[in-house]
Amino acid sequence: MSDSRRFAVPGILLVALAASLWGSDAILRRFLAVGEISASVIVMLEHVLLTIVFLPALRKVRPVLGRLSPRDWAALLLIGGGASILATTLFTQAFSYGDFIAPALLQKLQPVFAILLAALLLGERLMRRYWFFFVGAVAGAWLISFPAQTRALFTGGEVSFAVQESEAALLAVGAAALWGMGTVLGRSLTPKIPFAQLTALRFTIGLPIGVIVVLMQGRMAEVTTLSGSQWWAVLWLALIPGGAGLLIYYRGLGRTTASAATLGELAFPLMALVYGWFFVGNEIDGVVLTGVVVLIGVITAMGLAQARRSDGIGVVDPEEREPALA
């Protein structure tokens, strides 16, 4: 046995490490979102850095682009503009309302939308018990997003919804749905475009769309007002969860099964809870913790069931995760 094989890191540990890095993404995104800088500017700057990082992958992309159909180009635009720019902006904006736990964990709904959209857009057969998983995931998401209202329902108290917490939950769920769309569209393009080139095209196409959004909002001047700590936060977002996290995940995925990778991804919600408690001071009450257990349990069971079908959608593609910007 060679030394490289003897000391090789197990794939599931690499997946867990990547998922832990994605947890740091949420902390920094909240730090930036509650400041003076707008979500659209944060996302635009991330795409500037990620476009530079992945630019070498486009050296031989011209023959690939020449083989794409108009439908393929439409999918690329939706991935770059929708799953990358818009989804990441919605996710970042969700943190501006002050909560950390709910937006960070609601992105776990992404595979629920991916499986449904694969059936609607690609004509794939829905997995057995999908609607059972769907209802369970929605229940878990509700408990995480609206703990006070849940307690009021069971105690006979008045049920009222604060506009801010409702908007934060809707923004996070909207981002998860767009990432689900990106997973499905990306999967339809992978037979024609290698992963590295598809990732580079995602950021390259998303960047001008992000610039246009910032210009239309009249917020380009905010770039000059960023503090040193904000620049470091943006740099970390792009290079560590975005770049390194993505590479580590795929390295680990190549060394393990899809079902094991699904279990390794549990490090993300667990680290999100730790980060939220340690850095933000979020208290986790019984209702929220119950929601976390329900959501993680349902998504993990669905991922394992989908992995057994060996069709790839059950494991969340990190390229379509916000934390990986992917």
Backbone bond lengths (Angstrom), bond angles and torsions (degrees), N, CA, C in turn:
res aa  C-N    CA-C-N  psi(-1)  N-CA   C-N-CA  omega(-1)  CA-C   N-CA-C  phi
1 M - - - 1.466 - - 1.529 109.04 -
2 S 1.318 117.40 129.83 1.453 121.21 -179.80 1.520 110.77 -72.21
3 D 1.354 115.86 159.46 1.455 120.50 178.93 1.513 111.15 -62.07
4 S 1.332 117.91 -36.04 1.458 120.40 -179.19 1.516 111.67 -64.96
5 R 1.327 116.26 -37.39 1.459 119.41 178.07 1.523 110.60 -74.13
6 R 1.358 116.51 -37.81 1.457 120.90 -176.51 1.526 110.99 -63.62
7 F 1.344 116.69 -37.93 1.454 120.65 -175.35 1.525 112.29 -105.02
8 A 1.314 117.34 17.36 1.457 120.69 178.89 1.525 110.07 -67.38
9 V 1.334 115.69 137.14 1.461 121.04 179.28 1.526 108.68 -77.94
10 P 1.346 118.22 130.67 1.473 119.85 178.20 1.531 111.49 -55.49
11 G 1.323 115.77 142.50 1.450 120.42 -176.61 1.517 113.93 -58.75
12 I 1.335 116.94 -39.12 1.466 119.55 -177.21 1.530 110.87 -64.94
13 L 1.345 117.55 -30.42 1.455 120.09 177.44 1.526 111.18 -71.76
14 L 1.324 117.14 -36.14 1.460 120.29 176.20 1.534 110.57 -65.97
15 V 1.322 116.48 -41.19 1.467 120.09 177.18 1.523 110.04 -61.82
16 A 1.334 116.70 -44.06 1.466 120.45 179.13 1.526 111.08 -63.60
17 L 1.334 117.45 -37.98 1.464 120.61 178.10 1.526 110.52 -64.05
18 A 1.335 116.81 -44.39 1.462 120.02 178.30 1.525 110.72 -61.64
19 A 1.326 116.67 -43.11 1.465 120.45 179.57 1.524 110.92 -63.45
20 S 1.330 117.70 -35.56 1.460 120.91 177.36 1.526 111.02 -66.19
21 L 1.336 116.77 -37.58 1.462 120.21 177.09 1.518 110.79 -64.22
22 W 1.332 116.87 -36.42 1.470 119.20 177.99 1.523 111.44 -63.84
23 G 1.326 117.32 -27.88 1.449 120.05 176.45 1.523 111.73 -64.64
24 S 1.341 117.30 -36.17 1.465 119.96 177.52 1.517 111.14 -66.43
25 D 1.318 117.26 -26.52 1.461 121.67 176.44 1.527 110.26 -57.21
26 A 1.326 116.84 -46.03 1.459 120.62 -177.32 1.527 111.95 -63.93
27 I 1.345 116.97 -38.52 1.461 120.37 178.74 1.524 110.98 -61.71
28 L 1.334 116.77 -48.53 1.453 120.68 -178.20 1.527 112.10 -69.68
29 R 1.321 115.82 -33.94 1.465 118.81 178.26 1.533 110.24 -65.38
30 R 1.326 116.00 -38.19 1.462 118.99 176.81 1.526 110.47 -66.57
31 F 1.331 117.27 -41.78 1.469 121.97 178.63 1.528 110.68 -56.98
32 L 1.331 116.43 -43.04 1.458 120.19 -179.38 1.528 112.14 -74.93
33 A 1.344 116.72 -37.21 1.464 120.81 -173.87 1.522 112.72 -70.11
34 V 1.338 117.89 -29.91 1.462 119.78 -178.86 1.521 111.60 -86.97
35 G 1.331 118.56 1.48 1.449 122.24 177.34 1.519 111.68 -92.92
36 E 1.319 115.76 -158.48 1.466 120.94 -177.21 1.520 112.66 -80.95
37 I 1.323 117.50 -20.77 1.458 120.78 -174.24 1.528 110.30 -79.25
38 S 1.334 116.92 139.06 1.456 121.53 -178.54 1.518 110.90 -82.54
39 A 1.339 114.85 158.23 1.465 120.54 -177.76 1.521 111.64 -61.25
40 S 1.330 117.55 -39.59 1.467 120.82 -177.34 1.526 111.28 -64.18
41 V 1.345 117.35 -35.55 1.466 120.72 178.69 1.530 110.01 -70.29
42 I 1.322 117.33 -41.69 1.461 121.33 177.68 1.526 110.15 -56.62
43 V 1.315 115.92 -48.91 1.468 120.86 -177.15 1.524 110.90 -66.69
44 M 1.326 117.62 -39.50 1.470 120.21 178.06 1.526 110.60 -60.30
45 L 1.341 117.25 -45.27 1.461 120.68 -179.35 1.526 111.19 -65.11
46 E 1.307 117.29 -38.25 1.467 120.21 175.56 1.517 110.58 -58.91
47 H 1.324 116.10 -43.11 1.464 119.55 -177.93 1.527 111.70 -70.35
48 V 1.327 117.90 -29.62 1.463 119.59 173.70 1.520 109.83 -60.60
49 L 1.321 116.37 -49.50 1.465 121.15 -178.05 1.530 111.74 -66.57
50 L 1.345 116.73 -43.64 1.463 119.61 -177.86 1.529 111.73 -69.54
51 T 1.321 116.95 -32.79 1.468 119.94 175.55 1.523 110.19 -62.70
52 I 1.332 116.69 -42.41 1.473 120.85 178.09 1.530 110.48 -63.79
53 V 1.318 116.85 -44.31 1.467 121.20 -177.52 1.524 111.42 -61.74
54 F 1.344 116.83 -43.20 1.462 120.59 -174.41 1.533 113.01 -95.19
55 L 1.319 117.61 3.63 1.466 120.29 -178.30 1.525 113.45 -58.01
56 P 1.340 119.96 -38.93 1.484 119.00 179.24 1.521 113.56 -57.46
57 A 1.329 118.15 -24.48 1.468 120.05 -179.43 1.518 112.17 -69.45
58 L 1.343 117.63 -13.80 1.463 120.97 -176.62 1.526 112.87 -93.74
59 R 1.329 117.51 6.95 1.461 119.44 -176.09 1.525 112.94 -60.29
60 K 1.334 117.53 -36.23 1.465 120.73 -177.30 1.528 110.95 -118.20
61 V 1.328 116.57 35.00 1.455 119.38 -174.73 1.531 113.16 -87.76
62 R 1.327 117.98 -16.21 1.468 119.94 -174.18 1.529 112.83 -58.39
63 P 1.346 119.94 -47.41 1.477 118.19 177.71 1.531 112.56 -60.94
64 V 1.322 116.79 -33.19 1.466 120.51 178.34 1.511 110.40 -65.23
65 L 1.325 116.53 -45.29 1.465 120.75 -178.92 1.530 111.49 -64.35
66 G 1.324 115.81 -31.86 1.460 119.31 -179.61 1.518 113.26 -66.90
67 R 1.331 117.26 -18.82 1.465 120.98 -178.79 1.540 112.34 -94.31
68 L 1.302 117.95 -1.37 1.462 120.63 -176.20 1.525 111.49 -81.59
69 S 1.314 115.55 142.63 1.459 122.18 176.84 1.529 109.20 -88.76
70 P 1.359 117.57 166.75 1.472 119.45 175.26 1.532 112.50 -55.21
71 R 1.329 117.07 -35.01 1.466 120.08 177.87 1.527 110.69 -66.08
72 D 1.334 116.80 -37.98 1.462 120.20 177.94 1.530 110.74 -64.83
73 W 1.333 117.04 -40.81 1.457 120.65 178.53 1.526 111.00 -64.97
74 A 1.319 116.24 -37.97 1.466 119.62 176.90 1.526 110.27 -62.81
75 A 1.339 116.15 -40.32 1.469 119.99 177.92 1.527 110.78 -63.47
76 L 1.336 117.15 -41.52 1.461 120.35 178.33 1.524 111.55 -61.82
77 L 1.325 116.84 -41.87 1.467 120.33 178.92 1.518 111.52 -64.54
78 L 1.321 116.18 -38.90 1.459 119.62 178.58 1.527 111.21 -69.05
79 I 1.322 117.06 -35.71 1.456 120.12 177.23 1.530 110.83 -66.88
80 G 1.345 116.06 -48.37 1.456 120.00 -178.67 1.516 113.67 -68.26
81 G 1.345 116.06 -44.57 1.455 119.72 -176.96 1.509 114.21 -85.05
82 G 1.340 116.36 -34.95 1.458 119.66 -175.99 1.511 113.61 -94.49
83 A 1.347 116.28 -58.53 1.465 120.50 -174.94 1.519 112.54 -74.84
84 S 1.330 117.68 -21.08 1.461 119.61 -178.68 1.526 111.25 -103.02
85 I 1.332 117.83 -63.51 1.467 120.62 -175.64 1.526 112.03 -71.23
86 L 1.334 117.53 -57.48 1.462 119.90 -174.04 1.530 111.75 -66.97
87 A 1.321 117.23 -46.44 1.467 119.84 -178.60 1.523 111.37 -61.07
88 T 1.328 117.03 -44.55 1.456 119.90 -179.12 1.518 111.40 -66.95
89 T 1.333 116.53 -35.27 1.462 119.87 177.43 1.524 110.85 -66.49
90 L 1.325 117.14 -43.89 1.467 120.12 177.54 1.520 111.03 -60.95
91 F 1.324 116.08 -43.81 1.461 120.75 -179.06 1.532 111.15 -63.32
92 T 1.326 116.41 -43.51 1.465 120.62 178.65 1.519 111.09 -64.83
93 Q 1.344 116.51 -42.87 1.459 120.49 -179.86 1.524 111.69 -62.66
94 A 1.323 117.25 -30.61 1.469 120.62 -179.70 1.525 111.73 -60.97
95 F 1.328 117.79 -29.34 1.459 120.75 -179.56 1.521 112.78 -77.49
96 S 1.328 117.39 -14.29 1.462 119.94 -177.63 1.522 112.24 -70.19
97 Y 1.348 117.55 -11.82 1.463 120.48 -179.13 1.523 112.23 -87.43
98 G 1.329 117.62 -0.53 1.454 120.69 173.24 1.513 115.40 103.56
99 D 1.342 117.90 -30.14 1.467 119.59 -179.42 1.522 109.47 -77.70
100 F 1.310 115.97 147.86 1.460 120.35 178.18 1.520 112.04 -113.96
101 I 1.323 116.26 -43.14 1.459 121.53 -172.42 1.529 111.50 -62.16
102 A 1.343 117.15 -51.96 1.464 119.82 -174.20 1.524 113.11 -60.43
103 P 1.359 120.41 -53.93 1.474 118.81 179.46 1.522 113.04 -59.90
104 A 1.350 117.01 -38.19 1.460 119.79 -178.18 1.522 111.91 -64.95
105 L 1.335 116.94 -38.77 1.458 120.29 -175.49 1.522 113.29 -88.16
106 L 1.330 117.49 -26.69 1.466 119.08 -178.08 1.524 112.31 -67.83
107 Q 1.326 117.75 -18.98 1.465 118.40 176.32 1.523 111.60 -67.18
108 K 1.364 116.88 -14.16 1.463 119.90 175.72 1.530 111.79 -66.58
109 L 1.336 117.52 -10.55 1.463 120.80 176.98 1.528 112.17 -73.81
110 Q 1.323 116.93 -8.72 1.463 120.41 -174.83 1.519 114.29 -52.35
111 P 1.350 120.61 -46.54 1.469 118.46 -179.50 1.521 113.58 -65.87
112 V 1.352 117.93 -26.14 1.465 120.14 176.29 1.522 109.76 -61.54
113 F 1.333 116.14 -45.77 1.463 120.35 178.00 1.522 111.38 -70.02
114 A 1.340 117.15 -36.75 1.467 119.88 -178.15 1.525 111.37 -61.47
115 I 1.322 116.67 -43.70 1.467 119.94 -179.24 1.518 111.14 -65.68
116 L 1.337 116.63 -42.06 1.463 120.10 179.27 1.525 111.24 -65.78
117 L 1.330 116.94 -43.68 1.465 120.44 -178.90 1.529 111.90 -69.80
118 A 1.329 117.28 -29.37 1.462 119.43 175.45 1.525 110.54 -63.66
119 A 1.327 115.64 -35.71 1.465 119.60 176.88 1.518 111.14 -70.60
120 L 1.338 117.19 -40.25 1.462 121.20 -176.63 1.525 112.43 -75.87
121 L 1.344 116.96 -40.84 1.463 120.49 -173.49 1.522 113.41 -93.13
122 L 1.330 116.84 -33.86 1.463 120.60 -175.91 1.523 113.21 -108.62
123 G 1.330 116.06 -4.25 1.454 119.51 178.92 1.514 114.22 73.65
124 E 1.334 117.50 19.19 1.458 119.46 179.59 1.530 110.40 -76.00
125 R 1.312 114.85 151.33 1.458 120.26 -179.95 1.528 109.86 -76.17
126 L 1.330 115.47 130.67 1.458 119.67 177.18 1.524 110.40 -62.89
127 M 1.314 115.76 140.78 1.449 119.82 178.09 1.525 109.70 -64.90
128 R 1.306 115.25 156.03 1.461 120.02 176.26 1.517 109.80 -64.07
129 R 1.315 115.79 144.52 1.466 122.92 178.94 1.529 112.58 66.04
130 Y 1.354 117.16 18.06 1.467 118.07 -178.87 1.517 111.19 -58.18
131 W 1.332 117.93 -45.82 1.468 119.63 -175.12 1.522 110.85 -69.26
132 F 1.305 117.35 -26.98 1.463 119.92 172.64 1.530 109.97 -63.85
133 F 1.334 116.09 -45.90 1.457 120.02 177.07 1.533 110.82 -64.01
134 F 1.324 116.34 -40.07 1.468 121.10 -178.23 1.526 110.40 -60.06
135 V 1.329 116.06 -48.41 1.465 120.09 -179.88 1.532 110.65 -63.17
136 G 1.324 117.32 -40.52 1.458 120.77 178.33 1.520 112.21 -63.79
137 A 1.340 116.88 -40.93 1.462 120.77 179.10 1.526 111.05 -65.87
138 V 1.337 116.54 -41.45 1.468 120.18 177.81 1.524 110.53 -63.11
139 A 1.325 116.87 -39.90 1.470 120.56 178.44 1.525 110.67 -62.60
140 G 1.320 116.52 -45.40 1.456 119.59 177.99 1.519 111.96 -62.71
141 A 1.338 116.74 -42.12 1.463 120.88 179.25 1.528 111.07 -63.10
142 W 1.328 117.02 -38.74 1.471 121.21 178.20 1.534 110.31 -61.83
143 L 1.322 117.55 -46.82 1.458 120.84 -178.20 1.527 111.35 -62.83
144 I 1.322 116.92 -37.34 1.459 120.92 179.16 1.521 110.96 -69.76
145 S 1.333 117.00 -40.16 1.460 121.71 -173.72 1.520 113.28 -82.23
146 F 1.335 117.99 -33.60 1.463 120.95 -172.79 1.530 111.68 -131.75
147 P 1.321 117.68 63.51 1.473 119.31 -178.99 1.527 113.22 -65.79
148 A 1.335 117.05 -39.92 1.467 119.71 -178.41 1.524 110.79 -64.48
149 Q 1.321 116.91 -41.94 1.463 120.97 -179.92 1.528 110.63 -66.85
150 T 1.318 117.03 -35.39 1.464 120.21 177.90 1.518 110.85 -64.78
151 R 1.329 115.98 -44.54 1.465 119.17 177.91 1.527 110.96 -61.41
152 A 1.344 116.91 -38.66 1.465 120.28 179.93 1.524 111.57 -65.44
153 L 1.339 116.55 -35.73 1.461 120.08 178.71 1.523 111.53 -62.66
154 F 1.326 116.17 -38.33 1.462 120.04 -176.12 1.525 113.17 -86.69
155 T 1.325 116.83 -18.91 1.467 119.37 -179.02 1.515 112.86 -104.54
156 G 1.328 116.98 -1.05 1.456 120.15 -179.94 1.510 113.82 79.64
157 G 1.338 117.74 14.83 1.453 121.17 178.54 1.516 111.94 -80.75
158 E 1.318 115.09 178.70 1.464 120.85 -179.95 1.523 109.38 -78.37
159 V 1.320 115.91 129.39 1.468 121.80 179.68 1.519 108.80 -96.95
160 S 1.305 117.21 114.65 1.464 122.06 177.76 1.521 108.69 -135.26
161 F 1.311 115.77 148.44 1.461 121.27 -176.73 1.528 109.35 -115.32
162 A 1.326 115.65 125.14 1.457 120.38 173.79 1.525 108.87 -75.70
163 V 1.325 116.11 138.08 1.464 120.56 -177.27 1.519 110.41 -59.90
164 Q 1.320 117.66 -40.55 1.459 120.48 -175.06 1.527 112.62 -65.26
165 E 1.339 117.32 -45.65 1.460 118.61 -178.24 1.524 111.05 -69.22
166 S 1.348 116.77 -32.41 1.463 119.83 176.97 1.519 110.75 -67.37
167 E 1.342 116.28 -43.91 1.458 119.73 179.79 1.524 111.12 -64.96
168 A 1.335 117.54 -40.96 1.466 120.60 179.40 1.527 110.68 -60.53
169 A 1.335 116.64 -43.65 1.464 120.26 179.72 1.522 111.07 -65.20
170 L 1.326 117.14 -42.87 1.469 120.59 -179.92 1.529 111.69 -64.73
171 L 1.330 116.75 -38.56 1.464 119.69 177.94 1.522 110.92 -64.03
172 A 1.336 117.26 -43.78 1.466 120.72 -179.29 1.526 111.19 -66.44
173 V 1.331 116.85 -41.23 1.470 120.28 178.90 1.530 110.06 -67.55
174 G 1.333 116.89 -39.15 1.468 120.04 176.95 1.519 111.41 -60.94
175 A 1.343 116.48 -40.67 1.460 120.02 177.11 1.523 110.83 -62.78
176 A 1.340 116.59 -43.11 1.467 120.28 179.72 1.528 111.00 -61.55
177 A 1.337 116.58 -39.29 1.465 120.22 179.16 1.531 110.83 -65.20
178 L 1.337 116.92 -41.59 1.464 120.19 179.28 1.529 111.50 -67.54
179 W 1.326 117.34 -36.95 1.466 119.40 175.13 1.524 110.56 -65.55
180 G 1.333 116.48 -36.48 1.458 119.59 175.30 1.517 111.36 -60.98
181 M 1.334 115.75 -42.37 1.461 120.06 175.97 1.522 110.78 -60.97
182 G 1.341 116.30 -42.58 1.463 119.85 179.66 1.514 112.27 -63.23
183 T 1.337 117.34 -37.70 1.456 120.91 177.10 1.521 111.24 -60.28
184 V 1.325 115.34 -45.88 1.462 120.27 -177.59 1.529 110.70 -66.73
185 L 1.333 117.03 -47.59 1.461 120.18 -179.32 1.530 111.05 -66.17
186 G 1.342 116.07 -38.05 1.457 118.86 177.72 1.510 111.61 -64.23
187 R 1.323 115.71 -37.89 1.462 119.77 178.94 1.526 111.05 -65.24
188 S 1.324 116.42 -33.40 1.460 119.47 178.43 1.528 112.12 -71.08
189 L 1.351 116.68 -20.50 1.464 120.21 -177.75 1.526 113.25 -97.56
190 T 1.327 117.83 -17.27 1.460 119.52 -175.26 1.530 114.67 -60.98
191 P 1.342 120.76 -28.01 1.462 117.68 175.07 1.532 112.86 -66.14
192 K 1.338 116.81 -20.74 1.463 120.77 -177.04 1.527 113.00 -105.76
193 I 1.329 117.44 -26.19 1.466 121.49 -174.75 1.523 109.21 -127.02
194 P 1.331 119.24 120.55 1.467 121.04 176.92 1.531 111.02 -58.14
195 F 1.345 115.16 154.58 1.461 120.20 -174.13 1.528 112.81 -55.88
196 A 1.348 117.82 -47.07 1.461 120.79 -176.52 1.528 110.96 -61.38
197 Q 1.331 116.49 -42.06 1.459 119.82 179.47 1.524 111.53 -69.91
198 L 1.323 117.55 -37.65 1.457 120.82 178.21 1.530 110.55 -63.69
199 T 1.322 116.41 -40.86 1.458 120.28 177.66 1.521 110.86 -63.42
200 A 1.339 116.34 -44.67 1.463 120.24 179.13 1.524 111.10 -63.29
201 L 1.334 117.23 -41.28 1.466 120.51 178.52 1.524 111.33 -65.10
202 R 1.317 116.19 -36.53 1.470 120.72 177.76 1.526 110.82 -55.12
203 F 1.338 116.49 -49.00 1.457 120.01 -177.87 1.530 111.55 -75.77
204 T 1.330 116.38 -37.83 1.463 120.02 -178.90 1.520 111.40 -65.20
205 I 1.315 116.90 -40.08 1.467 120.65 178.06 1.525 110.25 -75.01
206 G 1.319 116.84 -36.96 1.455 119.79 -179.31 1.512 113.23 -68.21
207 L 1.350 117.79 -31.82 1.462 120.96 -175.36 1.529 113.50 -58.68
208 P 1.351 120.33 -54.43 1.468 118.06 179.50 1.522 113.18 -62.12
209 I 1.332 116.86 -31.98 1.468 119.24 176.65 1.525 109.67 -65.71
210 G 1.324 116.22 -41.08 1.459 120.08 177.21 1.514 112.00 -64.00
211 V 1.329 117.72 -40.24 1.468 121.56 177.76 1.523 110.45 -62.45
212 I 1.336 116.46 -43.20 1.467 120.32 179.55 1.521 110.79 -61.64
213 V 1.342 116.55 -42.32 1.471 120.52 179.28 1.527 110.76 -60.48
214 V 1.338 116.54 -46.20 1.464 120.76 -179.36 1.529 110.76 -63.92
215 L 1.337 117.17 -42.17 1.464 120.59 178.67 1.526 111.35 -63.82
216 M 1.340 117.44 -41.61 1.457 120.56 179.50 1.530 111.34 -64.90
217 Q 1.326 116.69 -30.85 1.454 121.15 178.02 1.523 112.37 -82.29
218 G 1.328 116.65 -9.58 1.463 120.53 -179.01 1.516 113.24 68.03
219 R 1.348 116.89 33.97 1.458 120.79 -174.49 1.531 113.59 -113.06
220 M 1.317 118.33 10.71 1.459 119.53 -176.91 1.521 111.95 -62.02
221 A 1.330 117.72 -29.73 1.469 120.61 -179.33 1.522 112.18 -64.27
222 E 1.345 118.22 -19.55 1.459 121.06 -179.89 1.529 111.81 -62.78
223 V 1.327 116.32 -24.58 1.462 119.85 -179.13 1.523 110.31 -59.21
224 T 1.326 117.15 -36.02 1.464 121.17 -177.40 1.519 112.81 -79.03
225 T 1.327 117.45 -9.44 1.469 120.15 -177.29 1.528 112.75 -99.76
226 L 1.329 118.04 -1.39 1.459 120.45 -178.70 1.524 111.06 -64.86
227 S 1.320 115.05 137.43 1.458 119.97 175.93 1.528 109.93 -80.94
228 G 1.330 115.20 171.60 1.461 118.69 178.77 1.509 112.31 -61.28
229 S 1.345 117.52 -40.61 1.464 120.53 179.90 1.520 111.42 -66.32
230 Q 1.324 117.30 -34.16 1.463 119.84 178.05 1.517 111.27 -69.61
231 W 1.331 117.86 -38.40 1.455 120.24 175.93 1.528 111.36 -63.68
232 W 1.333 116.68 -40.97 1.459 119.94 178.12 1.525 110.67 -64.54
233 A 1.336 116.72 -37.39 1.460 120.06 179.19 1.522 110.98 -64.86
234 V 1.331 116.80 -43.35 1.471 120.66 178.06 1.523 110.42 -63.71
235 L 1.339 116.16 -41.89 1.461 120.14 179.69 1.525 110.57 -62.61
236 W 1.334 116.82 -43.00 1.464 120.55 178.63 1.528 110.32 -63.59
237 L 1.336 117.31 -43.94 1.469 120.94 -179.99 1.521 111.21 -55.40
238 A 1.326 115.31 -45.44 1.459 119.14 -174.64 1.533 112.10 -73.70
239 L 1.330 116.75 -42.78 1.463 119.98 -170.64 1.522 114.22 -89.35
240 I 1.341 118.60 -34.06 1.459 119.79 -174.43 1.534 111.54 -91.49
241 P 1.351 120.40 -69.99 1.473 117.73 176.55 1.528 111.67 -63.48
242 G 1.359 116.28 -39.67 1.455 119.32 -175.88 1.512 113.82 -73.10
243 G 1.343 117.07 -57.24 1.454 120.13 -176.61 1.511 114.02 -84.12
244 A 1.342 117.00 -60.86 1.471 120.79 -176.98 1.523 111.86 -63.92
245 G 1.339 116.97 -41.86 1.464 119.89 179.94 1.510 112.12 -59.49
246 L 1.325 115.67 -40.14 1.463 120.81 179.99 1.524 110.94 -65.01
247 L 1.339 117.08 -46.19 1.454 120.73 -178.75 1.527 111.77 -66.10
248 I 1.338 116.63 -42.07 1.463 120.34 179.26 1.523 110.61 -63.61
249 Y 1.345 116.35 -40.56 1.462 119.70 -179.22 1.529 110.57 -60.90
250 Y 1.321 116.87 -48.30 1.457 118.89 -176.78 1.522 111.90 -71.21
251 R 1.324 116.48 -28.04 1.463 118.85 173.53 1.528 109.63 -64.92
252 G 1.342 115.41 -43.87 1.460 119.53 178.46 1.504 112.80 -67.90
253 L 1.334 116.68 -37.98 1.462 120.53 -178.89 1.523 111.03 -63.67
254 G 1.337 116.16 -30.93 1.458 119.44 178.37 1.514 113.23 -73.37
255 R 1.340 117.13 -12.78 1.465 120.95 -178.18 1.526 113.27 -108.81
256 T 1.314 117.92 4.77 1.457 119.29 -176.18 1.516 109.94 -145.56
257 T 1.316 115.69 172.24 1.457 120.58 178.31 1.524 109.85 -83.84
258 A 1.323 115.93 163.47 1.461 120.31 179.50 1.525 111.12 -62.88
259 S 1.331 116.97 -37.56 1.460 119.15 -179.10 1.523 111.31 -67.36
260 A 1.339 117.28 -39.83 1.462 120.19 177.02 1.521 110.97 -65.87
261 A 1.338 116.96 -37.79 1.457 120.25 177.90 1.526 110.77 -62.92
262 T 1.332 116.47 -37.28 1.457 120.24 177.87 1.525 110.73 -60.44
263 L 1.315 116.87 -40.58 1.458 120.47 177.46 1.522 110.93 -69.33
264 G 1.324 117.51 -38.64 1.458 120.50 178.29 1.510 112.60 -62.11
265 E 1.329 116.51 -31.15 1.460 120.61 -179.86 1.526 112.50 -69.13
266 L 1.319 117.64 -11.80 1.462 120.00 175.74 1.524 111.61 -62.19
267 A 1.321 117.07 -17.24 1.465 119.81 177.66 1.518 111.25 -61.91
268 F 1.336 117.01 -28.65 1.474 118.26 -179.13 1.525 112.66 -64.33
269 P 1.342 119.99 -58.18 1.467 117.74 -179.64 1.518 113.18 -62.86
270 L 1.333 116.53 -34.21 1.460 118.64 179.30 1.528 111.10 -66.21
271 M 1.323 116.98 -43.24 1.460 120.26 178.45 1.524 110.93 -70.37
272 A 1.334 117.33 -31.44 1.467 119.71 176.49 1.523 110.30 -61.48
273 L 1.327 117.34 -40.06 1.460 120.66 177.28 1.530 110.58 -65.57
274 V 1.337 116.36 -42.59 1.467 120.02 179.85 1.526 110.66 -64.91
275 Y 1.339 116.68 -46.42 1.454 120.21 179.20 1.527 110.92 -60.52
276 G 1.335 115.90 -44.46 1.456 119.90 -179.16 1.518 112.66 -62.09
277 W 1.320 115.69 -39.07 1.469 119.76 179.94 1.525 111.68 -73.45
278 F 1.356 116.42 -42.21 1.454 119.99 -173.04 1.532 112.43 -80.21
279 F 1.341 116.90 -44.49 1.463 120.08 -174.02 1.529 113.49 -92.83
280 V 1.317 117.85 -33.84 1.458 121.43 -174.16 1.518 111.98 -102.90
281 G 1.322 117.07 -23.99 1.456 120.08 -178.67 1.513 113.71 81.44
282 N 1.348 117.23 19.06 1.462 120.54 177.14 1.524 110.45 -67.02
283 E 1.316 116.46 126.71 1.453 120.21 174.84 1.527 109.43 -86.81
284 I 1.309 116.49 139.63 1.465 121.39 -178.02 1.519 107.58 -109.33
285 D 1.327 116.24 104.36 1.463 118.35 -179.65 1.522 110.45 -84.87
286 G 1.327 115.77 179.90 1.456 120.23 -174.35 1.514 114.00 -63.05
287 V 1.348 117.08 -37.42 1.462 120.11 -179.01 1.521 110.80 -66.49
288 V 1.340 116.15 -46.49 1.468 120.00 179.55 1.528 110.58 -63.17
289 L 1.315 116.96 -42.74 1.462 120.09 -179.98 1.525 111.12 -63.32
290 T 1.336 116.44 -38.21 1.467 119.95 175.89 1.520 110.60 -62.49
291 G 1.327 116.28 -42.74 1.463 120.32 177.91 1.512 112.01 -61.98
292 V 1.334 116.45 -40.48 1.463 120.66 178.61 1.527 110.38 -61.53
293 V 1.337 116.35 -45.78 1.463 120.64 -179.80 1.528 110.50 -62.52
294 V 1.342 116.45 -43.61 1.465 120.63 -179.33 1.529 110.38 -63.98
295 L 1.329 116.75 -48.57 1.463 120.50 -176.49 1.524 111.07 -64.49
296 I 1.337 116.45 -47.52 1.460 119.57 -179.97 1.527 110.64 -62.78
297 G 1.338 116.15 -42.47 1.458 119.49 179.84 1.513 112.90 -61.89
298 V 1.334 116.09 -45.00 1.467 120.56 -178.59 1.524 110.93 -66.22
299 I 1.341 117.05 -47.61 1.464 120.29 -177.80 1.523 111.12 -65.35
300 T 1.325 116.93 -38.63 1.466 119.67 178.28 1.521 111.40 -66.10
301 A 1.342 116.41 -45.00 1.468 119.86 177.96 1.518 111.21 -61.21
302 M 1.340 116.44 -40.63 1.457 120.24 178.85 1.531 110.47 -66.46
303 G 1.333 116.83 -40.80 1.456 119.76 178.70 1.507 112.62 -63.91
304 L 1.328 116.86 -41.33 1.461 120.36 178.55 1.525 110.87 -66.30
305 A 1.345 116.35 -40.96 1.467 119.52 178.77 1.515 110.96 -64.79
306 Q 1.335 116.06 -40.67 1.464 119.70 -179.66 1.519 111.21 -70.69
307 A 1.336 116.82 -34.94 1.463 119.82 178.76 1.520 111.08 -62.77
308 R 1.323 116.14 -34.17 1.471 119.40 178.69 1.518 111.52 -66.09
309 R 1.336 115.56 -23.78 1.473 118.38 177.02 1.513 111.76 -79.17
310 S 1.370 115.64 -15.17 1.473 121.61 176.32 1.513 112.88 59.10
311 D 1.366 116.06 39.22 1.455 116.73 176.64 1.516 112.23 -112.03
312 G 1.325 118.26 1.70 1.455 120.67 168.24 1.495 117.15 88.36
313 I 1.343 120.07 -19.96 1.455 120.00 -174.96 1.514 111.31 -78.43
314 G 1.322 117.78 -25.21 1.463 119.68 -175.27 1.511 113.61 -66.38
315 V 1.324 118.00 -26.43 1.451 120.76 177.38 1.514 107.58 -95.09
316 V 1.317 116.81 127.09 1.451 120.41 -176.53 1.511 110.04 -66.10
317 D 1.311 116.22 127.77 1.443 121.23 177.02 1.520 108.14 -74.51
318 P 1.324 119.82 121.67 1.439 119.74 -177.54 1.514 111.88 -65.25
319 E 1.341 116.22 -20.85 1.442 118.18 177.47 1.517 110.50 -63.70
320 E 1.316 117.59 -22.42 1.448 121.18 -179.11 1.525 112.40 -104.87
321 R 1.293 117.96 9.00 1.459 120.66 177.40 1.498 108.14 -88.56
322 E 1.308 117.43 145.81 1.441 117.75 172.72 1.494 112.07 -64.55
323 P 1.328 117.36 -48.06 1.439 116.19 -175.81 1.518 112.18 -58.03
324 A 1.349 117.12 -30.55 1.444 117.31 177.48 1.506 110.78 -93.52
325 L 1.300 116.99 0.17 1.445 123.19 -176.63 1.439 107.67 47.04
326 A 0.823 94.04 3.34 1.080 107.42 177.97 1.319 85.15 -48.30
